[in-house]
Amino acid sequence: MGANFGVDIISRHRALLVCVMAALGIVFNYGTIVTTVADAAVFFVLSVVIGYFLFTLFSLLSHRFWWDQ
């Protein structure tokens, strides 16, 4: 029986969650890591790229190991 990986690689909900978490990261790190607008932009872009990759990976792994197939 073949494995059924029913996880979307592109997900609006995952993208929205990552953007919200990146924005919260900017708010909480304002004054320490984020001091200028350029710092905020770099922090946001890196957080979204790395966060989306990790959330997608976690979604694939959780679907693979914890869901009944």
N, C-alpha and C positions, 0 to 999 in steps of 0.2 A: 504494500500500500504506500503510495507516494505521500510525501509531506505536503501539507497545504499551508503556505505562508501567506496569510491574508492581511498583511500589513502594508499600508500605503507608504511609499517612500516620500511622496509630497503630500503634506497634510496642513490644512489651514489652521486647525486647532493647535497642532504642535508648533507651527510658526508663531501664532499669536502668544502662546505660552512662553516661548523663548524670548520674544520681543518684550513681554511684560517683565520677565525676570531680568533681562538686560537693562531695562529702564530702572527697575528697582536697584540693580547693582550700581548704576550711575548715581542714583539718589543717595544710597547708603555710603558710597565711597567718595562723595563730593568733599573736597578739601584735603583728602589724603592722596589717593591715586589720581583722581580726576580733579584737575585744577583749571583747565581751560576748555574751550569748546572743542578744540582739536583732540584733546585727551578724551573727552566724552564721545566723540565720533569714533575714535579708534577703539575705545573700550566697548562701545555698542556693537560695532561691526565684528570684532573678535568674539564677543560673547554670543552673538547670533550664529556665527558660522560654527564655532566649537560646540555651542549648546544644541544646535539643530542636529549636528552629527551625532552627539552623544544621546540625545533623546530618541533619535531614529534607531540607533544601535540598541538602546535599552528596550525599545518597543519590539524590535525583532527578537531579541533574546528572551524577553518575557513571554512573547507569543509562542516562541519555540519550546520553552521549558515549562511554563505554568498553565497553558491553555490545553484543554482536551482537543484532540484532533479527530 
